[in-house]
């Protein structure tokens, strides 16, 4: 019996209000992360980004051999 794994068990049940508070904090963090990502995507798309220069991205040399795949003809 001494080799059984003992797990931590909470002493009391978490109240519903505390559970809602924690869940809302978690949701709010996700909301702000999504808002920042959308804002950054819009600024890159419109060319108003101060961090990324779209012309530099578009002017990169194309890597040969990784273009669109052509369908194979089987004989």
Secondary structure as the mmCIF struct_conf table of DSSP 4:
data_model
#
loop_
_struct_conf.conf_type_id
_struct_conf.id
_struct_conf.beg_label_comp_id
_struct_conf.beg_label_asym_id
_struct_conf.beg_label_seq_id
_struct_conf.end_label_comp_id
_struct_conf.end_label_asym_id
_struct_conf.end_label_seq_id
TURN_TY1_P TURN_TY1_P1 UNK A 2 UNK A 3
BEND BEND1 UNK A 4 UNK A 4
HELX_LH_PP_P HELX_LH_PP_P1 UNK A 5 UNK A 6
BEND BEND2 UNK A 11 UNK A 12
HELX_LH_PP_P HELX_LH_PP_P2 UNK A 13 UNK A 15
HELX_RH_AL_P HELX_RH_AL_P1 UNK A 16 UNK A 46
TURN_TY1_P TURN_TY1_P2 UNK A 47 UNK A 47
BEND BEND3 UNK A 50 UNK A 51
HELX_RH_AL_P HELX_RH_AL_P2 UNK A 54 UNK A 58
TURN_TY1_P TURN_TY1_P3 UNK A 59 UNK A 59
BEND BEND4 UNK A 60 UNK A 60
HELX_LH_PP_P HELX_LH_PP_P3 UNK A 61 UNK A 63
TURN_TY1_P TURN_TY1_P4 UNK A 64 UNK A 65
BEND BEND5 UNK A 67 UNK A 67
HELX_LH_PP_P HELX_LH_PP_P4 UNK A 68 UNK A 72
#
